[in-house]
Amino acid sequence: MNALAGAGSFVTLPALIAVGVPPVQANASNTVALFPATAASAWAYRDGLGPIGAVKLRPLLLTTLAGGAVGALLLLWTPSKTFEFVIPWLLLIATLTLGFGRQLGEVLRRRWRIRPSAVLLVQWVLGIYGGYFGGAVGIMMMAVWSLLGDRDFRSLNAPRTLLVTAGNTMAVVIFIAAGAVRWRETLIMLAAAVIGGYCGALVGRRAPSRVIRAGTLIIAGGITVAFFARAYLKGVP
């Protein structure tokens, strides 16, 4: 899913929870397991890096690093029961972003423009979200950047990948230092993610983009509904 359309965490996070990993540790382990794949993508996109409108890449990078650290610490300070309650809502936000984020960005771009300073502030908030959970954060970044002016979305892939990786880097370091990673499950998932990423790239060359997008949204929506149902059933006396 990550190689084709993103949103791989919709599968990997529930998988970790399903095998008995507590929610906070599952989210931390999930971030670490998927990190090598995102880092590899950032390296592959390195030739396309550059400023985003009037905003230079370095301030955006530093802002995202700071936000990622804050988000990771917030996750570690969140009680498991609280995070378990929050997960369905985070999944819902990510699902809606997957489905409508790009269209929303285009609508807002036709009506508003924002200053570079405002972009840095929003980028810091998105960095926090990325370190805390991160579902569809790359699409959120691109929607915000589109408000700076007209720019081809494809040209935003390189900075998007780098900044998502930056936020995850801080989270990975903090999660490992805090001992929040379940290494057995993480290493198995890491190896599987590398294989899945390679196979996904091969499939992506042939599969129609509409089919990929529809399948991703169906899976994301189904898992979101399942987590809401799970939370409701746990809340029933």
N, C-alpha and C positions, 0 to 999 in steps of 0.2 A: 504493500500500500504506500509506503514512503517513497519508493522509487517511481511509482506511477502517478500518485496524486497527493501524497502526504497523508497525515492522519493515521499513521501506523500505531500510535499510542492507543487508539480506540480498541485495538486487539491485544497489544502487549500488556497494558496495565490491567485489564480484566483478567488476563491469563495468569498474571502473578498473584492477583487477589484470589483467584479460583483455586490455586494450589496452596493457599494458606498463608501467604505473606501479608502481614498487617498493612493497611492502606498507605500509611506514611512511608514505610519501608518499601512498599511496592512501587510507589511513585519515584522514590529516590533510586531504587534499583533499575527501574525502567529508563530513567534519564541516563544512567551510566551505561546501560546495555546498548542503547541506541546512539550514544555519543560518537563512537568511531565512524559510523556511517555518515553522520552529518558533518564531521570534521573532514572526511574524505571528499564529500561534495564541495565543501568550502575551498579545499585545495584545488579541486578540478575547475572551479569557477574563478580562480585567482586573477586570470587575465582580464576579466570583465569588471574588476573593482574600480570604483571611482566615486566622486561626490554625488549626492542625491539632491538635485536642484542646486540651491545656494548653500546647502549644508555639507561641510566637509565630512569625510568618512571617519576621521580620527575622533572628533567629539562624539559622534554617534556610537563609535566602538566603546569609548570610555564610559559613556552613559549607560550603555547596555550591560557592560561588565559590572558596574555598580548596582544596577537594578537586579541583575541575575543573582548577585550575592545576597541582596536583601530578600529576594523571593525564596531562595534556598533556606535562609535562616528562619523565615516565617513558616515554611513548611515544617522544619524540625521542631518549632515551638508550637505547632498545631496539634492538639490531642487527636489520637486516632479516631475517636468517635465523632469529633467535630469534622475532621477531614472526610470521613465516610459520609456524613450528611452533605458536605459541600460538593463531593465528586459528581453527582448527577447534574448539578447546576453548571459546573465547569464543563462537563461534556456537552450540555445543551448549548452553552455559549460557543464552544468550538464547532459543534454541528451547524449552527446557524451561520457562523463565519465561513465555514466550508461552502455552504449553500448559497450565501448571498453577499459575502464579503467583497468580492470584486465588483459586483453590480452596485453595492452601496458606495464604494469608493468612487465609482464613475459618476453617480448621481450627485454626491457631495462636491466633487471636483467642478461640476458645472455651475455650482452655486457659491462656493466659498474657496478662498485661498487662505493659507495660514502662514505665519511668520516662521523663520527657521528656529527661533528660540522656543516657540510652542512645540515644534517637532521634537526638539531635544527633551522637553518635559514629558511629552507623550511616549517617547522612546524609552525613557526611564521607567515609566509605568509598565510598558510592555515588557521591559527587561525583568521587572518584578514578577509579572505574570508568567514569563518564560521560566524563571527559576523556580517558581512555585508549582506550576502545572505545565504550561507551554502548549496545550492543544491549539493548533491552527494559528500560532503566534506569528508565523511568517506571513500569512495572508493578512493579518491585522496590520503588520508593519507596512505592507505594500499599499493597503487601503489608505493609511495615513500619509504615506509619501506621495500618493497621487494628488493630494491636495496642494502640493507645492507647484503644480503645473503639469502641462502635458508631457508625458514620457512613456515610452513603450514599456509595457509590463515585463517583457522579456529581458530588458536591460536592467531591471531591478532584481533579477534572480541572483546575481553574484553578491551584491551587498546584503540581500535578504539572508542568503545562506551563511555568509560570514557572521552576521550579527546574531542570528539564531544560535550559531555555534558558540559565539562569545558568551552569551547568556548561559548556555548549557555548560561551558567550561567552568565558570565560577561555581555553578551548582554541583558539578561533578566533584570538584576539589573539596567543597564543603561537605558533601554527603560522605565522601570517603573518609575525610578527617574525623567526622562525627561518628563513624562506625554504623551508618544507617543503611549500608548496602548488604543485601543477602547474596553473597558471592556465588554460591552454587547455582542458584536460579539465574543470576545475572550473566554468568559466563556461558551457560547453555543458550540463553536468549541472544547474547552477543554473537555467538557463532551462527545461530540460526538467522539472525538479522543480516549478516554478511551474505549468506547464501541467498536469502530472500531478496536482498537488494540487487544482487547480480541477476537472478532469474527475472525479477521485476523489470529490470532495464531491457532484457531481451524481449519480454512480452510487450513492453511499452512501444517497441519499434513497430509492432504489427497491429496491436489492438486499437480500435477506434477510441478517440479521446472521450466522446460522449458516453460510450459504454463504461469506460474506466471511471468517469466522474459519477455516473449514475450508481454504479456498484459501490463506490466508496461512500456515497451519501446514504445508501440503503443500509450498509453495515454500520456506519456511524449513528444513524438514526435509531436502528434497532438496538444497539448497545446502550444508547442513552435512555431509551424507554425501559430497557431491562434494569438499569441501575435505579431509575425512579421507582419501578415496581419493587425492587429489592429493598430500597430504603423504606417504602411504605409498609411492606410486610414486616420488616424488623421493628417498625414503630407500632404495630398492632399488638395490644396486650395479649 
